[in-house]
Amino acid sequence: MQRCIECEMPSFERIYRETEANIIKAVRRCKDLKTENEALCEENSRLREELEATKSELEKTREKLMLVELKKTALTKNDSKELKRQINEWVREIDESIRILESR
């Protein structure tokens, strides 16, 4: 009994359909990845702006701290304690802001 080689070979039509289906999947995946990339680029831009704003705020706070330290010598002991408390509170707020930005 002789085997039919043509019957065992995949048909052109079947190969064409499989290839077409794979191309459609690839195009769909490419579109999804492009959309995801655009969203990530927007988020990255937004986070960079937030980081710059936080850096600016941090720099302003450091400048205020330097002014406070310059004025420190003229303050009474009670005033000095209150100032230290306020500075520590600002430092905690800055640290918390940095921690939040880093967690994103």
Sequence and secondary structure as in RCSB ss.txt:
>XXXX:A:sequence
MQRCIECEMPSFERIYRETEANIIKAVRRCKDLKTENEALCEENSRLREELEATKSELEKTREKLMLVELKKTAL
TKNDSKELKRQINEWVREIDESIRILESR
>XXXX:A:secstr
    HHHHS  HHHHHHHHHHHHHHHHHHHHHHHHHHHHHHHHHHHHHHHHHHHHHHHHHHHHHHHHHHHHGGGS
 HHHHHHHHHHHHHHHHHHHHHHHHHHH 
